[in-house]
Amino acid sequence: MPSRTEKVASLLQREVSQTLQREMSDPRLDGMISITRVKVSDDLSQALVFVSVLPREHESRVIAALTDAAGHIQRKTKPRVAMRVMPRLQFRLDESLKKQADVLAAIREAAERTSTEGSSDTKDLET
Protein backbone atom coordinates (compact mmCIF):
# COMPACT_ATOMS: atom_id res chain seq x y z
CA MET A 1 0.00 0.00 0.00
CA PRO A 2 1.40 3.41 -0.93
CA SER A 3 2.68 5.54 1.91
CA ARG A 4 1.21 8.92 2.71
CA THR A 5 4.15 10.73 1.09
CA GLU A 6 3.64 8.74 -2.12
CA LYS A 7 -0.06 9.61 -2.19
CA VAL A 8 0.69 13.29 -1.61
CA ALA A 9 3.39 13.21 -4.32
CA SER A 10 0.96 11.68 -6.81
CA LEU A 11 -1.74 14.21 -5.95
CA LEU A 12 0.69 17.13 -6.24
CA GLN A 13 2.01 15.88 -9.58
CA ARG A 14 -1.50 15.81 -11.03
CA GLU A 15 -2.66 19.13 -9.54
CA VAL A 16 0.52 21.14 -10.23
CA SER A 17 0.41 19.88 -13.82
CA GLN A 18 -3.19 21.06 -14.16
CA THR A 19 -2.30 24.43 -12.64
CA LEU A 20 0.48 24.88 -15.20
CA GLN A 21 -1.77 23.90 -18.09
CA ARG A 22 -4.85 25.90 -17.15
CA GLU A 23 -3.90 28.80 -14.92
CA MET A 24 -0.46 30.02 -15.91
CA SER A 25 0.13 32.61 -18.63
CA ASP A 26 3.81 33.44 -18.20
CA PRO A 27 5.37 33.88 -21.66
CA ARG A 28 8.57 32.24 -20.39
CA LEU A 29 6.66 28.96 -20.03
CA ASP A 30 7.31 28.02 -23.63
CA GLY A 31 7.55 24.60 -25.21
CA MET A 32 6.22 21.31 -23.90
CA ILE A 33 6.43 21.20 -20.09
CA SER A 34 5.80 17.93 -18.26
CA ILE A 35 5.83 17.20 -14.54
CA THR A 36 7.65 13.88 -14.52
CA ARG A 37 7.61 13.17 -10.79
CA VAL A 38 7.30 14.77 -7.38
CA LYS A 39 9.31 13.87 -4.31
CA VAL A 40 7.78 14.96 -0.99
CA SER A 41 9.76 15.27 2.26
CA ASP A 42 8.77 12.95 5.13
CA ASP A 43 7.25 15.84 7.10
CA LEU A 44 5.28 16.95 3.98
CA SER A 45 6.68 20.47 4.24
CA GLN A 46 8.55 20.47 0.92
CA ALA A 47 8.05 18.97 -2.50
CA LEU A 48 10.64 18.67 -5.26
CA VAL A 49 8.82 18.92 -8.58
CA PHE A 50 10.82 17.42 -11.45
CA VAL A 51 10.09 18.97 -14.83
CA SER A 52 10.93 17.93 -18.37
CA VAL A 53 11.04 20.66 -21.04
CA LEU A 54 11.11 20.25 -24.80
CA PRO A 55 12.80 21.66 -26.80
CA ARG A 56 15.94 21.74 -24.71
CA GLU A 57 16.78 25.37 -25.47
CA HIS A 58 13.79 26.49 -23.35
CA GLU A 59 14.88 24.60 -20.20
CA SER A 60 16.69 27.34 -18.29
CA ARG A 61 14.03 29.95 -19.03
CA VAL A 62 11.18 27.61 -17.99
CA ILE A 63 12.89 26.54 -14.75
CA ALA A 64 13.56 30.20 -13.89
CA ALA A 65 9.91 31.07 -14.55
CA LEU A 66 8.67 28.15 -12.44
CA THR A 67 11.02 29.06 -9.60
CA ASP A 68 9.85 32.68 -9.71
CA ALA A 69 6.19 31.59 -9.76
CA ALA A 70 6.46 28.81 -7.14
CA GLY A 71 4.43 30.75 -4.55
CA HIS A 72 1.76 31.60 -7.10
CA ILE A 73 1.57 27.98 -8.25
CA GLN A 74 1.23 26.85 -4.61
CA ARG A 75 -1.66 29.28 -4.00
CA LYS A 76 -3.44 28.21 -7.20
CA THR A 77 -2.97 24.50 -6.42
CA LYS A 78 -3.83 24.57 -2.69
CA PRO A 79 -7.65 24.68 -3.03
CA ARG A 80 -7.58 21.39 -5.00
CA VAL A 81 -5.31 19.64 -2.50
CA ALA A 82 -6.98 18.45 0.69
CA MET A 83 -4.12 19.38 3.01
CA ARG A 84 -4.01 21.83 5.87
CA VAL A 85 -0.50 22.97 4.92
CA MET A 86 0.58 23.00 1.30
CA PRO A 87 4.16 21.76 0.79
CA ARG A 88 6.63 24.37 -0.44
CA LEU A 89 7.28 23.67 -4.11
CA GLN A 90 10.79 23.61 -5.55
CA PHE A 91 11.23 23.00 -9.26
CA ARG A 92 14.11 20.98 -10.72
CA LEU A 93 14.96 19.96 -14.25
CA ASP A 94 14.54 16.22 -14.73
CA GLU A 95 17.58 14.98 -16.63
CA SER A 96 16.58 11.30 -16.57
CA LEU A 97 14.42 11.45 -19.71
CA LYS A 98 17.22 13.06 -21.68
CA LYS A 99 19.67 10.44 -20.48
CA GLN A 100 17.26 7.68 -21.53
CA ALA A 101 16.81 9.28 -24.95
CA ASP A 102 20.58 9.55 -25.40
CA VAL A 103 21.08 5.88 -24.45
CA LEU A 104 18.30 4.78 -26.83
CA ALA A 105 19.79 6.87 -29.63
CA ALA A 106 23.22 5.31 -29.04
CA ILE A 107 21.71 1.80 -29.07
CA ARG A 108 19.79 2.58 -32.27
CA GLU A 109 22.94 3.96 -33.91
CA ALA A 110 24.96 0.90 -32.91
CA ALA A 111 22.25 -1.43 -34.19
CA GLU A 112 22.12 0.40 -37.52
CA ARG A 113 25.89 0.31 -37.81
CA THR A 114 25.93 -3.42 -37.03
CA SER A 115 23.19 -4.20 -39.55
CA THR A 116 24.97 -2.14 -42.22
CA GLU A 117 28.26 -3.95 -41.56
CA GLY A 118 26.47 -7.29 -41.55
CA SER A 119 24.86 -6.67 -44.92
CA SER A 120 28.20 -5.72 -46.51
CA ASP A 121 29.76 -8.92 -45.12
CA THR A 122 26.93 -10.91 -46.73
CA LYS A 123 27.56 -9.22 -50.08
CA ASP A 124 31.25 -10.13 -49.86
CA LEU A 125 30.35 -13.78 -49.32
CA GLU A 126 28.02 -13.83 -52.31
CA THR A 127 30.66 -12.61 -54.78
LINUR-V440125 format. One line per field, one symbol per residue. ss: DSSP state (H for helix, E for strand, C for the rest). psi: psi as a letter, one per 30 degrees, with the letter a starting at -180 (. if undefined). A space follows every 10 residues. Layout:
ss = ???
psi = ???
This chain:
ss = CCCHHHHHHH HHHHHHHHHH HHHCCCCCCC CEEEEEEEEE CCCCCEEEEE EEEECHHHHH HHHHHHHHCH HHHHHHHHCC CCCCCCCEEE EEECCHHHHH HHHHHHHHHH HHHHHHHHHH HHHHHHC
psi = kkleeeeeee eeeeeeeeee efgkgkffil ajkkjelkjk leggfkkkjk kkkkleffee eeeeeeeege eeeeeeeeff kikekkkkkk kkkjfeeeee eeeeeeeeee eeeeeeeeee eeeeef.
